[in-house]
Amino acid sequence: MKHTLTLGVCAFALLFSAACSKHSTGRISAKYPACLDKKLEAFLKSGGSCPKGNSVKQYLFQGKKVYVVAPGNCGADMAATVMDDQCNEIGYLGGFAGNTRINNEDFGNAVYQETVYQD
């Protein structure tokens, strides 16, 4: 498991190295909030993610862009973090309770925009 996590972090570092060569800012893309890079890196380094299936997806929800950071599919009760465009955590989806509501609204109303990151 430790080797898998190390490989995942190395792969993520390579992804960011490629992003640095394409974008002078060193970010995934200038169209995403800069804080998203830091949150994703910290998430993957924390060991709170699965070896495969980690993702960050952008949605339009309650008139704003939000990002869902999902920890992959190695555990049935793992929750995905929902963040606003300033990386403030506004809620969690799934988890042990199977939550589907953010700010008292069903997240099923969110409109998928694009995948920011997926391994």
C-alpha positions as a printed NumPy array, in Angstrom:
array([[  0.   ,   0.   ,   0.   ],
       [  2.789,   2.411,   0.903],
       [  4.52 ,   1.686,  -2.411],
       [  1.258,   2.235,  -4.269],
       [  0.761,   5.584,  -2.567],
       [  4.36 ,   6.558,  -3.345],
       [  3.828,   5.639,  -6.99 ],
       [  0.613,   7.659,  -7.021],
       [  2.342,  10.724,  -5.615],
       [  5.184,  10.328,  -8.141],
       [  2.693,  10.021, -11.001],
       [  0.906,  13.107,  -9.715],
       [  4.242,  14.979,  -9.55 ],
       [  4.904,  14.013, -13.158],
       [  1.471,  15.303, -14.107],
       [  2.265,  18.636, -12.509],
       [  5.698,  18.689, -14.168],
       [  3.979,  18.36 , -17.517],
       [  1.525,  21.066, -16.516],
       [  4.412,  23.357, -15.577],
       [  5.944,  22.995, -19.013],
       [  2.629,  23.89 , -20.668],
       [  1.609,  26.724, -18.364],
       [  3.976,  29.345, -17.062],
       [  2.009,  29.456, -13.8  ],
       [  2.839,  25.798, -13.026],
       [ -0.843,  25.051, -12.51 ],
       [ -3.073,  22.324, -13.942],
       [ -4.714,  25.02 , -16.041],
       [ -5.2  ,  28.732, -15.636],
       [ -8.952,  28.248, -16.017],
       [ -9.176,  26.544, -12.588],
       [ -8.641,  28.22 ,  -9.201],
       [ -4.984,  28.133,  -8.107],
       [ -6.002,  26.735,  -4.725],
       [ -7.272,  23.605,  -6.48 ],
       [ -3.711,  22.526,  -7.307],
       [ -2.698,  22.728,  -3.654],
       [ -5.819,  20.935,  -2.426],
       [ -5.375,  18.095,  -4.906],
       [ -1.691,  17.673,  -4.098],
       [ -2.386,  17.649,  -0.352],
       [ -5.258,  15.208,  -0.825],
       [ -3.112,  12.729,  -2.736],
       [ -0.175,  13.058,  -0.343],
       [ -2.364,  12.579,   2.727],
       [ -3.055,   8.964,   1.928],
       [ -6.775,   9.74 ,   1.972],
       [ -7.131,   8.487,  -1.542],
       [ -7.303,   5.157,  -3.352],
       [ -4.549,   3.884,  -5.635],
       [ -6.869,   4.401,  -8.626],
       [-10.028,   6.298,  -9.42 ],
       [ -9.251,   9.605,  -7.677],
       [-10.859,  12.499,  -9.482],
       [-11.716,  16.17 ,  -9.412],
       [-14.777,  17.161, -11.413],
       [-16.274,  20.58 , -12.004],
       [-20.029,  21.161, -11.737],
       [-22.381,  24.099, -11.9  ],
       [-24.4  ,  24.046,  -8.675],
       [-26.625,  26.754,  -7.233],
       [-25.367,  29.129,  -9.928],
       [-21.688,  28.663,  -9.039],
       [-18.783,  26.485, -10.12 ],
       [-18.004,  23.789,  -7.579],
       [-15.433,  21.01 ,  -7.537],
       [-15.97 ,  17.466,  -6.299],
       [-12.804,  15.771,  -5.054],
       [-13.533,  12.046,  -5.026],
       [-11.209,   9.57 ,  -3.28 ],
       [-11.607,   6.755,  -5.788],
       [-13.478,   3.512,  -5.403],
       [-11.514,   1.377,  -2.949],
       [-14.012,   1.893,  -0.142],
       [-17.788,   1.941,  -0.21 ],
       [-18.121,   4.501,   2.583],
       [-15.605,   7.122,   1.413],
       [-17.029,  10.617,   1.   ],
       [-16.259,  13.065,  -1.793],
       [-15.513,  16.658,  -0.789],
       [-17.426,  19.461,  -2.498],
       [-15.587,  22.791,  -2.676],
       [-16.473,  26.215,  -4.011],
       [-14.217,  28.116,  -6.425],
       [-12.118,  29.389,  -3.502],
       [-11.565,  25.833,  -2.196],
       [-13.817,  26.281,   0.8  ],
       [-15.365,  22.936,   1.705],
       [-19.12 ,  23.31 ,   1.405],
       [-20.087,  19.701,   2.05 ],
       [-19.559,  16.014,   1.418],
       [-21.242,  13.489,  -0.853],
       [-21.601,   9.784,  -0.233],
       [-19.809,   8.421,   2.769],
       [-21.281,   6.077,   5.328],
       [-24.598,   7.945,   5.378],
       [-24.813,   8.231,   1.587],
       [-25.314,  11.986,   1.686],
       [-26.605,  13.604,  -1.52 ],
       [-27.386,  17.106,  -0.227],
       [-25.22 ,  20.226,  -0.228],
       [-26.6  ,  23.493,   1.188],
       [-30.004,  21.814,   1.626],
       [-30.257,  20.993,  -2.084],
       [-29.916,  17.626,  -3.767],
       [-26.618,  17.488,  -5.636],
       [-28.457,  15.633,  -8.395],
       [-29.435,  19.133,  -9.568],
       [-25.777,  19.948, -10.297],
       [-24.76 ,  20.163, -13.95 ],
       [-21.523,  18.362, -14.824],
       [-19.055,  20.67 , -16.587],
       [-15.803,  18.731, -16.984],
       [-13.204,  16.469, -15.404],
       [-10.279,  18.462, -14.026],
       [ -8.196,  15.459, -12.918],
       [ -8.568,  11.682, -12.942],
       [ -6.091,   8.876, -12.345]])
